Amino acid sequence: MDAFYASVEELDDPSLKGKPVIVGGPKDARGVVSAASYEARKYGVHSALPLRIAARRCPHGIFLPVRMNRYAEVSRTVFGIFERFSPQVEPLSVDEAFLDMTGCERLFGGAVQAAEALRATILDECGLTASVGVAPNKFVAKVASDLYKPDALVVAFPGKVREFLAPLPVERMWGVGPRGAKSMHAAGIRTLGDLAGTSIPHLRRLFGVGAERLVQLARGMDARPVVTERSVKSIGHEMTFAEDVEDREVVERTLIGLCDKVATRLRKHGLRTRIVTIKVRYAPFKTLTRRLTLSASTCTGADIKTAALALYRDKTPERGRPVRLIGVSTSGFSAQSALFEEGEAQRALALERAADAVRARYGAASLRRASVLRSTPG
Amino acid sequence: MQFTCDRARLAEIAGLVAQAAAGKSTKKVFECMRLSADADKGLELASTDLEVAVCYRFPEVRVDEAGVEVIPAKLFSDTLHSISDETISVVSSNRKLTVQTDGGFFELEGEDPTEFPEIPGFPAEATAQVGAQDLRTLVRKTIFATAREATRFALNGVRVTTGGGRMTFVATDGRRLAVLGKTIEGGPAAADGPGVSVILGVKGLQQFEKAAAAVDGAVDLAVSERFAALKTPLAEVTIRVVDGTFPEHKEIVPEQCERTATIPVERLRNCLNQVSKFASVETQSVVLHFKPDQLVISAAGGDGRAEVNLGIEYSGPEERIGFNPAYLIEGLKAMDADAVEFGFNGPNSAARLVDRATGSDVDQSPADDFTYVVMPVIID
């Protein structure tokens, strides 16, 4: 999607169209820019730029707060459209995904036709523009989709991939940041074509073990499959605290909330888990992970919470040490449905399914466990 | 104690009794069997791990001197199986038991017989008669569906319900369920009273099955809230009931199936076997695609894909359902009819496989059908 958050703001308030929209918060806030409209980008405003610098570069910019719930709602609609085009959808972020169109030729008359239909459908049903890259593999498709944003369709045909990539600057390469680009420039490598022609041993001396992979990508070779959430190996959530937390109760409360989120996702994908792992990062940077294998598979937050809390209480002995991050993940999945839930699990599952339905309609924050809410004194 | 007998026959009985003894125990005596020799009754072999107790009689023995010994069960059984003499002599003194053969001797260190746990006798009341082969069928067709993870308590066993002249076995691991009922006769358990419903462990039921194997007619059965006991002319087996709650199978077995296909059992099993090798490690599933008079079974994983067709009787709309092939194969293995009635209500609901009762019995009723329920694997 093009300038996704800013585009959603323009969609909801058409008077913003054509104006420099900057999503992230008030111009004097401490945070950074989450998204900038293409109009704002003309002034050098881009995501991750501190808001105060954005305000200096674009003083007449319209600064808006982040309305994540609204973006998530639009994102769900967009992903719903993706799923109508291919069963193999790999989400990359809230507004980006890979679609494997293998085997879908007969449905849409080819990948290019499908891409055009996809863009038209998103515009028609969401009122938003999307840029699509069509290519034989994920790396090239991602590069193509970014190339002529916004509202662009870029095709890299099989057999022409290397020609397509060759003139592009090395900065287009995934994982090559400003520093990497600088050292490549120093070595005389300015384009992906230069990189593709570099000998691997030579590059390895400069960039270490990752060199081979860089050259392969620059040559347009990328064998990674499109991985749908169904075929992922783990589902988890983690949360970094704004300030390090010493109160174990606060950590536990957060952990319980994360467990419910994980369970909701498991149920959404019809998965059941047997392995629960928690991750605790203590300030400044020591990270512990602890895992537990359940006797029977589950998809309820109640079961995951019980396991996660047991791990946190019994297996993380560093009491009183400030916690920076807490996370929970589940793995060891099975799509095997259960005939019945054993004992208490039956009621827990019915309750959580009902809660899923409420949240799907009224948003993630509409219904939560009381134990997750902050306790107020008195 | 001193006796002489046929080695192969004694080895066979000792093998069954050794299996009922505790495998590894903190008390040596629980790993033992008790051997009792009596000039009139012959030999009696008994063992227990306190959950299951067995007692076998072996009358075809020449007892020269009566006595009781308690000896390591597995070692005794292994010894008898490892030698090839047709006849052996056994003699004991001072808690040492010696097996004498033509080629040498094997001396087993015994335990104090007074330490040996009590072997419960078969109760005189509350008995019923069930056909030995019916009992074996009940065990064979349900026991495989029990939960294998050791921590599932009640689901590690089979629920046995008696009453109203019938006995029903139900086993499930939460993903599939097997249920079979048979007629029983006589005794309060078989009368129209409330009957009993208990959970019996797998090990004990295997002993029931083995004890019934040697019998042609009926065996005596007693089921109470605490014990289930079996009596044949040569054996008595007592199982302690497992505590726990068991799901109500009537709520789980689909009453109605919107669609039903009739599929040859043997061919279906072979096809599933072939295709299942290609199922991906992660999903462990195959897809059953029902088409008019045709079933297409397919699987795809990292190492390749497979698809096979078989002719079936089916006239409903096309439907694709994913299953763990192992669950289907195990259920089909337990079936006796040539064709299975494969009923389903869609890709997210339990499928119901019915193996119609066959055999020489004149009055086969639908109640004797073997029903197997499998929950699908969700496919994209």
Chai-1 contact restraints between the chains, C-beta under 6 A:
chainA,res_idxA,chainB,res_idxB,connection_type,confidence,min_distance_angstrom,max_distance_angstrom,comment,restraint_id
A,P87,B,D380,contact,1.0,0.0,6.0,A-B,restraint_1
A,G270,B,I378,contact,1.0,0.0,6.0,A-B,restraint_2
A,S295,B,E149,contact,1.0,0.0,6.0,A-B,restraint_3
A,S295,B,T151,contact,1.0,0.0,6.0,A-B,restraint_4
A,A335,B,T283,contact,1.0,0.0,6.0,A-B,restraint_5
A,A335,B,V377,contact,1.0,0.0,6.0,A-B,restraint_6
A,A335,B,I378,contact,1.0,0.0,6.0,A-B,restraint_7
A,Q336,B,R175,contact,1.0,0.0,6.0,A-B,restraint_8
A,Q336,B,N324,contact,1.0,0.0,6.0,A-B,restraint_9
A,Q336,B,V377,contact,1.0,0.0,6.0,A-B,restraint_10
A,S337,B,M375,contact,1.0,0.0,6.0,A-B,restraint_11
A,S337,B,P376,contact,1.0,0.0,6.0,A-B,restraint_12
A,A338,B,G174,contact,1.0,0.0,6.0,A-B,restraint_13
A,L339,B,G174,contact,1.0,0.0,6.0,A-B,restraint_14
A,L339,B,L177,contact,1.0,0.0,6.0,A-B,restraint_15
A,L339,B,I252,contact,1.0,0.0,6.0,A-B,restraint_16
A,L339,B,M375,contact,1.0,0.0,6.0,A-B,restraint_17
A,F340,B,P247,contact,1.0,0.0,6.0,A-B,restraint_18
A,F340,B,I252,contact,1.0,0.0,6.0,A-B,restraint_19
